[in-house]
Amino acid sequence: MDPIERILAPARSREEGAMTIARTGGAVTAVAVIALVVVLTMQGFATSQTAGVDSAKPKTITVTSTARVSTSPDIAVFKVSVRGESADGSQAFELVARQGASVLRAVRGGPRRISRRSRSVSAARSSIEGSRPNTRSTSRRIASR
Amino acid sequence: VIVRDLDNVGAVLDAAVAAGADGVHDIRFKLEDASGARIDAVAEAVEHARNQADAIAEAAGTKVTGVLSVTEGRSRSPVYRTANAMYAGLIADPATRIVPPNELDTSVTVTVVWSVS
């Protein structure tokens, strides 16, 4: 049965207050209910008992609850950048590609369980026209396995 | 780059920098699949809401008979970001190391409308 369906099943006695669970072999280490706001909207509840009116309106209780689950992280993600400079744009790209490949080789050659999601290569080209520097930047993204 | 062996994150970063990486950015620790933690948090929040509804109903001399609606409000996914520093800059100080957090928090808020008899 779905956990929420199980919880929603009526007529079950429940414990009050913060709860802690431990799942052996799993990532979940602790659960705590950290906040609770209760809004009582028993529309027509008092009036229906005293005057018997408004019986078509459903009687409800509205509860807002916040729960927090603490888990241990299982992956680390980071980005690596390399830099290559050359007067020639294509040479700069080549330098960056070579440097990037070298870094990726080093990273993959280290500990196991490392994957490479994507890599991007960007290059900046600067030139001076007269006394005013003109800087342009281009980038391209390379999808990889 | 994704590293699944968190004990070796530092070694991987060192290897990248030693191989010529200009910088290492945006180091994050997270759950590869956060859906399980989120579902657990939803279940706990709903269970606690039910407990409160039962207590209120009992105090009011009535009983909870069912659910009219459940709305999931704020939900926070667990991601831990290190200081946004260039790891290459930290190499000079061996005392400064990237340490994974022990725990990440997933929080979920639900609003449940219960019908009462």
Interface residues (C-beta under 8 A of the other chain):
Chain A: P3 I4 I7 L8 P10 R14 E15 E16 M19 I21 A27 V28 T29 A30 V31 V33 I34 A35 L36 V38 L40 T41 M42 F45 P58 K59 T60 I61 T62 V63 T64 S65 T66 A67 R68 V69 S70 T71 S72 P73 D74 I75 A76 V77 F78 K79 V80 S81 V82 R83 Q99 S102 V103 R105 A106 V107 G109 G110 P111 R112 R113 I114 S115 R116 R117
Chain B: V1 I2 V3 R4 D5 L6 N8 V9 A11 V12 L13 A15 A16 A18 A19 G20 A21 D22 G23 V24 H25 D26 I27 R28 F29 K30 L31 E32 G36 A37 R38 I39 D40 A41 V42 A43 E44 A45 V46 E47 H48 A49 R50 N51 Q52 A53 D54 A55 I56 A57 A60 T62 V64 T65 G66 V67 L68 V70 G73 R74 P78 Y80 Y87 P100 P101 N102 E103 L104 D105 T106 S107 V108 T109 V110 T111 V112 V113 W114 S115 V116 S117
